[in-house]
Structure formats: C-alpha cells, structure tokens
Amino acid sequence: MKKIYIGNLARQTTDEGLEAAFAPFGTIRSAAVVRDRVTGDSRGFGFVEMENDNDAVAAIAALDQKELDGRTVTVNEARPRTGGPRRGGGGGRGGPGRRGRNW
C-alpha cells in the first residue's frame, strides 16, 4: 500500500472527486481532502491510499502537474510525518502556545 500526497487542490474538490481521479489507476483504499477543523474548509491538499504500489506509481506519473477541478495539482508519494512540534492549541491558560499572555 502506498500513500499519495495531492497538493494545490481546488476548494470544491471532495473526497469523492479525489477517489474518482485516482480510480482508473487501481484500487483505492482511502481518499481524503484535509479540512480545517474549525471551518471545515479545504486546506488545499489531500491524500489517497492505493492498494498496489505499482498502481500508485502509475497514478503519480499520470496525474502530477495535471488539472483537477480547474487547478494544476502536485502529486507525489507522501512523506512520513516528522516528530517535530505541532502548532497551535496548547494546554489552556498559560500553557504552551499561550506564552507571554496575561489572561
């Protein structure tokens, strides 16, 4: 199984649209547009997981720098997340992410 990153997605691109774009290349395990937790708006990128690595390589080659929903998308193999710090949130008043604020 190979995970594929798709960048520069149009706002109107849906999970189903991603799946439809990749389905001609092989079996899709999952397809998801990443959305903002608060607003639900697309963050402009998503991921597709394909069952077969060879199918995934073919999909990447065929779809990278092609148009999807009016935008030229970037398609490549997803890189594993690094263990670096995440932005935002924190642990509440005075916690990480809220330094220097007097509540």
GUDRENDO-777415 format. One record per residue: z, x, y of N, C-alpha, C in turn; residue in one letter. Coordinates in nm, 3 decimals. Atoms other than C-alpha are relative to their C-alpha. Layout:
BEGIN
{{Z, X, Y}, {Z, X, Y}, {Z, X, Y}, 'a'}
...
//
This chain:
BEGIN
{{0.000, 0.085, -0.118}, {0.000, 0.000, 0.000}, {0.000, 0.090, 0.124}, 'm'}
{{0.011, -0.078, -0.124}, {-0.090, 0.128, 0.346}, {0.021, -0.093, 0.119}, 'k'}
{{-0.026, 0.076, -0.122}, {0.037, 0.007, 0.684}, {-0.091, 0.052, 0.110}, 'k'}
{{0.098, -0.032, -0.103}, {-0.216, -0.003, 0.968}, {0.052, -0.048, 0.135}, 'i'}
{{-0.036, 0.033, -0.137}, {-0.143, 0.001, 1.342}, {-0.125, -0.047, 0.073}, 'y'}
{{0.109, 0.049, -0.083}, {-0.366, -0.204, 1.573}, {0.051, -0.009, 0.143}, 'i'}
{{-0.043, -0.001, -0.139}, {-0.333, -0.137, 1.946}, {-0.103, -0.060, 0.093}, 'g'}
{{0.082, 0.059, -0.106}, {-0.474, -0.289, 2.266}, {-0.045, -0.142, -0.036}, 'n'}
{{0.033, 0.138, 0.037}, {-0.464, -0.643, 2.127}, {0.000, -0.091, 0.122}, 'l'}
{{0.003, 0.103, -0.104}, {-0.554, -0.936, 2.350}, {0.124, -0.089, -0.014}, 'a'}
{{-0.118, 0.087, 0.003}, {-0.270, -1.170, 2.443}, {-0.015, -0.117, -0.096}, 'r'}
{{0.021, 0.118, 0.083}, {-0.429, -1.454, 2.249}, {-0.015, 0.032, -0.150}, 'q'}
{{0.013, -0.035, 0.141}, {-0.460, -1.258, 1.922}, {0.124, -0.044, -0.076}, 't'}
{{-0.109, 0.053, 0.083}, {-0.248, -1.419, 1.648}, {0.009, 0.079, -0.130}, 't'}
{{-0.015, -0.059, 0.133}, {-0.117, -1.307, 1.311}, {-0.119, -0.039, -0.087}, 'd'}
{{0.112, 0.050, 0.079}, {-0.388, -1.522, 1.154}, {-0.131, 0.068, 0.040}, 'e'}
{{0.119, -0.069, -0.048}, {-0.654, -1.357, 1.370}, {-0.009, 0.142, -0.053}, 'g'}
{{-0.003, -0.134, 0.057}, {-0.545, -1.012, 1.256}, {-0.037, -0.005, -0.149}, 'l'}
{{0.027, 0.013, 0.143}, {-0.549, -1.125, 0.895}, {-0.149, -0.027, -0.025}, 'e'}
{{0.142, 0.033, 0.016}, {-0.899, -1.272, 0.935}, {-0.088, 0.122, 0.025}, 'a'}
{{0.080, -0.118, -0.031}, {-1.030, -0.948, 1.087}, {0.004, 0.103, -0.113}, 'a'}
{{-0.016, -0.101, 0.104}, {-0.898, -0.734, 0.801}, {-0.032, -0.051, -0.140}, 'f'}
{{0.022, 0.058, 0.133}, {-0.951, -0.973, 0.507}, {-0.132, 0.042, -0.067}, 'a'}
{{0.124, -0.041, 0.068}, {-1.317, -0.873, 0.446}, {0.010, 0.136, -0.070}, 'p'}
{{-0.012, -0.135, 0.056}, {-1.192, -0.524, 0.352}, {0.090, 0.007, -0.122}, 'f'}
{{-0.087, -0.001, 0.118}, {-0.939, -0.621, 0.083}, {0.118, -0.094, 0.017}, 'g'}
{{-0.117, 0.088, 0.003}, {-0.613, -0.794, 0.002}, {0.101, 0.041, 0.106}, 't'}
{{-0.099, -0.020, -0.106}, {-0.374, -0.831, 0.295}, {0.137, -0.039, -0.052}, 'i'}
{{-0.137, 0.032, 0.039}, {-0.004, -0.814, 0.217}, {0.072, -0.069, 0.116}, 'r'}
{{-0.060, 0.063, -0.118}, {0.105, -0.897, 0.573}, {-0.081, 0.038, 0.124}, 's'}
{{0.064, -0.026, -0.128}, {-0.034, -0.919, 0.926}, {0.089, -0.059, 0.107}, 'a'}
{{-0.091, 0.049, -0.103}, {0.180, -0.947, 1.237}, {-0.029, 0.063, 0.136}, 'a'}
{{0.006, -0.044, -0.139}, {0.138, -0.924, 1.613}, {0.144, 0.017, 0.045}, 'v'}
{{-0.136, -0.023, -0.047}, {0.452, -0.770, 1.765}, {0.019, -0.075, 0.131}, 'v'}
{{-0.026, 0.086, -0.115}, {0.607, -1.007, 2.018}, {0.132, 0.038, 0.068}, 'r'}
{{-0.122, -0.021, -0.077}, {0.866, -0.973, 2.293}, {0.106, -0.097, -0.051}, 'd'}
{{-0.108, 0.085, 0.054}, {1.200, -1.106, 2.166}, {0.039, -0.113, 0.092}, 'r'}
{{-0.045, 0.099, -0.097}, {1.278, -1.295, 2.485}, {-0.109, -0.101, 0.033}, 'v'}
{{0.106, 0.089, -0.047}, {0.944, -1.436, 2.600}, {-0.091, -0.050, -0.112}, 't'}
{{0.091, 0.036, 0.109}, {0.755, -1.448, 2.269}, {-0.143, 0.044, 0.027}, 'g'}
{{0.134, -0.048, -0.033}, {0.452, -1.291, 2.443}, {-0.035, 0.122, -0.085}, 'd'}
{{0.048, -0.116, 0.073}, {0.240, -1.038, 2.256}, {0.033, 0.127, 0.077}, 's'}
{{-0.023, -0.130, -0.063}, {0.334, -0.677, 2.323}, {-0.125, 0.085, -0.005}, 'r'}
{{0.128, -0.070, -0.004}, {-0.030, -0.579, 2.272}, {-0.031, 0.086, -0.121}, 'g'}
{{0.028, -0.075, 0.121}, {-0.005, -0.427, 1.927}, {0.052, -0.076, -0.121}, 'f'}
{{-0.043, 0.066, 0.122}, {0.047, -0.526, 1.567}, {-0.021, 0.090, -0.120}, 'g'}
{{0.010, -0.076, 0.124}, {0.049, -0.415, 1.206}, {-0.059, -0.087, -0.109}, 'f'}
{{0.054, 0.064, 0.120}, {-0.142, -0.503, 0.891}, {0.035, 0.088, -0.117}, 'v'}
{{-0.024, -0.073, 0.123}, {-0.032, -0.402, 0.543}, {-0.103, -0.044, -0.102}, 'e'}
{{0.101, 0.030, 0.101}, {-0.306, -0.378, 0.283}, {0.046, 0.052, -0.136}, 'm'}
{{-0.040, -0.035, 0.137}, {-0.252, -0.367, -0.094}, {-0.057, 0.134, -0.044}, 'e'}
{{0.070, -0.115, 0.053}, {-0.507, -0.095, -0.164}, {-0.025, 0.102, 0.110}, 'n'}
{{0.017, -0.105, -0.100}, {-0.509, 0.237, 0.022}, {-0.146, 0.024, 0.036}, 'd'}
{{0.143, -0.023, -0.027}, {-0.887, 0.279, -0.014}, {-0.057, -0.111, 0.089}, 'n'}
{{0.043, 0.112, -0.085}, {-0.943, -0.068, 0.137}, {0.049, 0.019, 0.142}, 'd'}
{{-0.057, -0.024, -0.132}, {-0.714, 0.024, 0.425}, {-0.078, 0.107, 0.075}, 'a'}
{{0.079, -0.107, -0.062}, {-0.907, 0.345, 0.494}, {-0.134, -0.055, 0.047}, 'v'}
{{0.128, 0.060, -0.037}, {-1.232, 0.146, 0.495}, {0.015, -0.091, 0.122}, 'a'}
{{-0.025, 0.090, -0.112}, {-1.084, -0.113, 0.735}, {0.022, 0.079, 0.129}, 'a'}
{{-0.025, -0.084, -0.118}, {-0.962, 0.158, 0.973}, {-0.132, 0.056, 0.053}, 'i'}
{{0.128, -0.059, -0.041}, {-1.303, 0.326, 0.977}, {-0.092, -0.104, 0.063}, 'a'}
{{0.092, 0.104, -0.048}, {-1.486, -0.002, 1.033}, {0.046, -0.067, 0.129}, 'a'}
{{-0.050, 0.080, -0.113}, {-1.259, -0.160, 1.296}, {0.049, 0.080, 0.120}, 'l'}
{{-0.047, -0.080, -0.113}, {-1.138, 0.130, 1.512}, {-0.106, 0.002, 0.111}, 'd'}
{{0.085, 0.004, -0.120}, {-1.285, 0.102, 1.865}, {-0.102, -0.114, -0.002}, 'q'}
{{0.085, 0.120, 0.003}, {-1.441, -0.236, 1.783}, {0.069, -0.111, 0.080}, 'k'}
{{-0.053, 0.109, -0.080}, {-1.395, -0.560, 1.974}, {0.067, -0.106, -0.087}, 'e'}
{{-0.074, 0.109, 0.064}, {-1.137, -0.818, 1.865}, {0.055, -0.088, 0.112}, 'l'}
{{-0.044, 0.095, -0.104}, {-1.079, -1.124, 2.084}, {-0.025, 0.053, 0.141}, 'd'}
{{0.038, -0.045, -0.133}, {-1.257, -0.957, 2.375}, {0.057, 0.134, 0.043}, 'g'}
{{-0.058, -0.131, -0.035}, {-1.066, -0.625, 2.366}, {-0.043, 0.104, -0.103}, 'r'}
{{0.029, -0.111, 0.090}, {-1.160, -0.288, 2.218}, {0.132, 0.051, -0.055}, 't'}
{{-0.128, -0.034, 0.062}, {-0.882, -0.216, 1.970}, {-0.001, 0.141, -0.058}, 'v'}
{{-0.023, -0.127, 0.066}, {-0.742, 0.109, 1.838}, {0.061, -0.031, -0.135}, 't'}
{{-0.049, 0.028, 0.135}, {-0.691, 0.104, 1.463}, {0.020, 0.133, -0.071}, 'v'}
{{-0.025, -0.121, 0.077}, {-0.524, 0.382, 1.266}, {0.118, -0.022, -0.094}, 'n'}
{{-0.112, 0.011, 0.093}, {-0.272, 0.447, 0.994}, {0.130, 0.003, 0.080}, 'e'}
{{-0.128, 0.005, -0.070}, {0.076, 0.354, 1.112}, {0.083, 0.123, -0.034}, 'a'}
{{-0.090, -0.113, 0.022}, {0.316, 0.642, 1.156}, {0.140, -0.055, -0.025}, 'r'}
{{-0.138, 0.045, 0.023}, {0.671, 0.610, 1.026}, {0.080, 0.009, 0.128}, 'p'}
{{-0.089, -0.005, -0.116}, {0.935, 0.534, 1.285}, {0.080, 0.127, -0.002}, 'r'}
{{-0.087, -0.117, -0.009}, {1.126, 0.834, 1.412}, {0.142, -0.051, 0.018}, 't'}
{{-0.140, 0.040, -0.010}, {1.504, 0.828, 1.416}, {0.054, 0.008, 0.141}, 'g'}
{{-0.043, -0.015, -0.139}, {1.516, 0.856, 1.795}, {0.075, -0.121, 0.052}, 'g'}
{{-0.076, 0.111, -0.058}, {1.727, 0.637, 2.021}, {-0.091, -0.116, 0.040}, 'p'}
{{0.072, 0.119, -0.042}, {1.617, 0.282, 2.095}, {0.044, -0.037, 0.141}, 'r'}
{{-0.031, 0.038, -0.138}, {1.601, 0.147, 2.448}, {0.068, -0.136, 0.003}, 'r'}
{{-0.050, 0.135, -0.030}, {1.786, -0.145, 2.595}, {0.137, -0.029, -0.054}, 'g'}
{{-0.119, 0.059, 0.059}, {2.080, -0.357, 2.499}, {0.128, 0.072, 0.030}, 'g'}
{{-0.129, -0.062, -0.013}, {2.388, -0.160, 2.442}, {0.104, -0.090, -0.063}, 'g'}
{{-0.106, 0.071, 0.067}, {2.721, -0.282, 2.323}, {0.081, -0.091, 0.090}, 'g'}
{{-0.076, 0.088, -0.088}, {2.822, -0.509, 2.608}, {0.046, 0.073, 0.124}, 'g'}
{{-0.047, -0.059, -0.126}, {3.013, -0.432, 2.924}, {0.048, 0.143, -0.020}, 'r'}
{{-0.042, -0.140, 0.005}, {3.044, -0.062, 2.979}, {-0.053, 0.077, -0.119}, 'g'}
{{0.052, -0.067, 0.119}, {2.871, 0.015, 2.651}, {-0.126, 0.078, 0.033}, 'g'}
{{0.124, -0.075, -0.022}, {2.564, 0.231, 2.604}, {-0.107, -0.091, 0.059}, 'p'}
{{0.104, 0.080, -0.063}, {2.277, 0.114, 2.816}, {0.045, -0.066, 0.128}, 'g'}
{{-0.054, 0.062, -0.122}, {2.504, -0.008, 3.094}, {0.084, 0.103, 0.078}, 'r'}
{{-0.077, -0.104, -0.068}, {2.638, 0.325, 3.219}, {-0.013, -0.009, 0.151}, 'r'}
{{0.002, -0.009, -0.144}, {2.732, 0.352, 3.579}, {0.008, -0.135, 0.071}, 'g'}
{{-0.008, 0.132, -0.064}, {2.754, -0.022, 3.640}, {0.146, -0.047, -0.001}, 'r'}
{{-0.133, 0.058, -0.009}, {3.071, -0.184, 3.758}, {-0.008, -0.150, -0.018}, 'n'}
{{0.009, 0.144, 0.026}, {3.097, -0.527, 3.605}, {0.131, -0.059, 0.037}, 'w'}
//
